[in-house]
Amino acid sequence: MVNLKEIEFVGVTSGDGECFMFKVDEDNFKKATGNNPADWDNANQEWDRELKLYVPKGDVFKLYPNDIFGDSGEKLKVKVIVEKLT
């Protein structure tokens, strides 16, 4: 993979649940969304046999595009810069 890549595109937010996800720490989650992560944002969550959500203590959270842009169906111009750190 190239160490630095920039892409720009126009799209409509869908909120269809079929989007990509990043695992991020709590600080980056707050920076991207402006919110504290909720239990369901925890990347290591599991469901027990009674279908109760089990959330282990951890510092890895799921960040989806709709966490940043919402899913209102608005047309957005998105610019992404990706830099490989390791």
Backbone hydrogen bonds, N-H to C=O, Kabsch-Sander energy under -0.5 kcal/mol:
donor,donor_aa,acceptor,acceptor_aa,energy
5,K,82,V,-2.8
7,I,80,V,-2.7
9,F,78,V,-2.5
11,G,76,L,-2.5
13,T,74,E,-2.0
22,F,63,L,-2.1
24,V,22,F,-0.6
24,V,61,F,-2.8
29,F,25,D,-2.1
30,K,26,E,-2.5
31,K,27,D,-2.3
32,A,28,N,-2.2
33,T,29,F,-2.4
34,G,30,K,-2.6
41,D,38,A,-1.7
42,N,39,D,-1.7
43,A,60,V,-2.5
45,Q,42,N,-1.2
46,E,54,Y,-2.5
48,D,52,K,-2.4
51,L,48,D,-2.0
54,Y,46,E,-3.8
55,V,53,L,-0.5
61,F,24,V,-3.3
62,K,41,D,-4.0
63,L,22,F,-2.6
64,Y,62,K,-0.5
67,D,64,Y,-1.4
68,I,64,Y,-0.7
68,I,65,P,-1.2
69,F,65,P,-2.9
70,G,66,N,-1.3
76,L,11,G,-3.5
78,V,9,F,-3.3
78,V,76,L,-0.6
80,V,7,I,-2.9
82,V,5,K,-3.5
82,V,80,V,-0.5
84,K,3,N,-2.8
